[in-house]
């Protein structure tokens, strides 16, 4: 089976080039399946800390700001550092090997969090999780771009991101049940470890299985051949668009597009992470719900987000095939505008009944922007995907993973303290969501130009690949 995505078939319709739906290979399906498992694991490890915020704070005597640092800065400081290295590694080395070590390392670090008895040790463990997980986004998007047809990429990205939602659902439901059970047990006596608290046992129970699952990385395909063929086609085309461009050269040629994209994704990620990190604490403090009920409620929202990722990815591909090369920015601007009012209403109305509905709608719309990364896969050469996704992920780590937990906590303090956590979440979502939409709208024109350019390179690469196999 070929590891290179099949060429796009197209027809002319007015001023746009319409494309026919391209079949998906078995290699692509296997790749997507393995990546979903890894994404599920990574998201579960992140979400588990949010569920354990109150037990950790009570046991270790930590403030909301300290918990925000652990949930944000501790993770994101190493995540940002690691993702820059990861992008370079992904563009140069065999991805399956890189992913194996990354998955095993972050799983070990997640389990090690269960051995922490103070702020410093937990900070180091969270940093280890961040460092390992930093390698997943550049590797995953490079693999998807190499194995899926361009007209099916948004749907593939949507299904991949649904893995995070599946991870969240499983963590919220079973994690909530696990935490509840361990909390009722009180302390736990483990061989070679000694006595630990229930929240520590939850980290160990969810982290250790990931070390074994890391071996799934060896089922992933090799994609170096695909990149070599594309670069050969680029040289043969003798066009400006087809020249091999360095990472810095590409950014200098497309500064507005790259800047708008990474900043927009970072702002939309702040919106999502403000919900992810603080919703459990908000429900516990505002409505006095148990861990189990919180888990089931947030799982419903996350499930809606999974459906949203797949649905909006499908819509993106459909419009791309109709000739709209800026489909990704159009679709997610629209979805975010719809979702913001539901987020604000969910956290300001203080209604248990309406919260569940509004929260689910918010996740289906404004928090389902995973397929937005398709824009990078379409407007940039494949040899730069790893580093460009790393740049995007770096800003997500800096703004969202590192900033969102702290921003919400600070805004809540400004409004009046812990009782105003909902106001902090609503304000954060409205401001950053609006900013993200504005940037996407401003970048639609340069996106169209860049995608047209790369489509010509992609088509040339496919023709050269077909000629070499004849």
Secondary structure, 3 states (H helix, E strand, C coil): CCCCCCCCEEEEECCEEEEECCCCCHHHHHHHHHHHHHHHHHHHHHHHHHHCHHHHHHHHCCCHHHHHHHHCHHHHHHHHHHHHHHHHHHCCCCHHHHHHHHHHHHHHHHHHHHHCCCHHHHHHHHHHHHHHHHHHHHHHHHHHHHHCCHHHHHHHHHHHHHHHHHHHHHHHHHHHHHHHHHHHHCCEEECCCEEECHHHHHHHHHHCHHHHHHHHHHHCCCCHHHHHHHHHHHHHHCCHHHCCCCHHHHHHHCHHHHHHHHHHHHHHHHHHHHHHHHHHHHHHHHHCCCHHHHHHHHHHHHHHHHHHHHHHHHHHHHHHHCCCCCHHHHHHHHHHHHHHHHHHHHHHCCCHHHHHHHHHHHHHCCCCCHHHHHHHHHHCCHHHHHHHHHHHHHHHHHHHHCCHHHHHHHHHHHHCCHHHHHHHHHHHHHHHHHHHHHHHHHCHHHHHHHHHHHHHHHHHHHHHHHHHHC
